[in-house]
Amino acid sequence: MSPLVVRVNLNPRGGWEIALSDQRDRLRCETLDEARRVAYRCAGQRHPCELVVCDAYHRVLHHELIDG
């Protein structure tokens, strides 16, 4: 079984979106710090979970496997 993914991306309007691989809806945040806090909370409720933070060019800024 592959882990669920919590992905943080910059949206075209300059805000940040959090996408959960097991849900269609995306969470929106104003700042990257806020998006990271929310993403860690979401990842903490799903085990195992992969947390991926990307910049506007889809380059990975942070990647972490949260298991436990």
C-alpha positions as CSV (number, residue, x, y, z in Angstrom):
1,M,0.0,0.0,0.0
2,S,1.5,3.4,-1.0
3,P,1.3,6.2,1.5
4,L,-1.2,9.1,1.1
5,V,0.3,12.3,-0.1
6,V,-0.2,15.8,1.2
7,R,1.1,18.3,-1.4
8,V,1.6,22.0,-1.0
9,N,1.7,24.1,-4.2
10,L,1.7,27.7,-5.1
11,N,-1.4,28.6,-7.0
12,P,-1.6,31.0,-10.0
13,R,-3.0,33.8,-7.8
14,G,0.0,33.7,-5.4
15,G,-1.7,31.8,-2.6
16,W,-0.9,28.3,-1.4
17,E,-3.0,25.2,-1.9
18,I,-2.9,21.9,0.0
19,A,-4.0,18.9,-1.9
20,L,-4.7,15.6,-0.2
21,S,-4.4,12.5,-2.3
22,D,-7.5,11.0,-0.7
23,Q,-9.8,14.0,-1.2
24,R,-10.9,16.2,-4.1
25,D,-11.2,19.5,-2.3
26,R,-8.1,21.6,-1.7
27,L,-7.4,23.8,1.3
28,R,-6.2,27.3,0.6
29,C,-3.8,29.4,2.6
30,E,-2.4,32.9,2.3
31,T,1.2,32.2,3.3
32,L,3.6,29.3,2.9
33,D,4.1,29.2,6.7
34,E,0.3,28.8,7.2
35,A,0.2,26.1,4.5
36,R,3.0,24.2,6.1
37,R,1.3,24.2,9.5
38,V,-1.9,23.0,8.0
39,A,-0.2,20.4,5.9
40,Y,1.7,18.9,8.9
41,R,-1.6,18.7,10.8
42,C,-3.2,16.9,7.9
43,A,-0.2,14.6,7.5
44,G,-0.2,13.8,11.2
45,Q,-3.7,12.4,11.0
46,R,-2.8,10.0,8.1
47,H,-0.1,7.3,8.5
48,P,2.0,6.6,6.6
49,C,1.9,9.9,4.7
50,E,4.2,11.7,2.3
51,L,4.5,15.5,2.7
52,V,5.7,17.4,-0.4
53,V,6.1,21.2,-0.7
54,C,6.7,22.6,-4.2
55,D,7.5,26.1,-5.5
56,A,5.8,27.9,-8.4
57,Y,8.0,26.0,-10.9
58,H,7.0,22.6,-9.3
59,R,10.4,22.1,-7.9
60,V,10.4,20.1,-4.6
61,L,11.4,22.4,-1.7
62,H,10.7,19.8,1.0
63,H,9.9,16.1,1.0
64,E,9.2,14.0,4.1
65,L,7.7,10.6,4.9
66,I,5.7,10.8,8.1
67,D,5.2,7.4,9.6
68,G,4.2,7.2,13.2
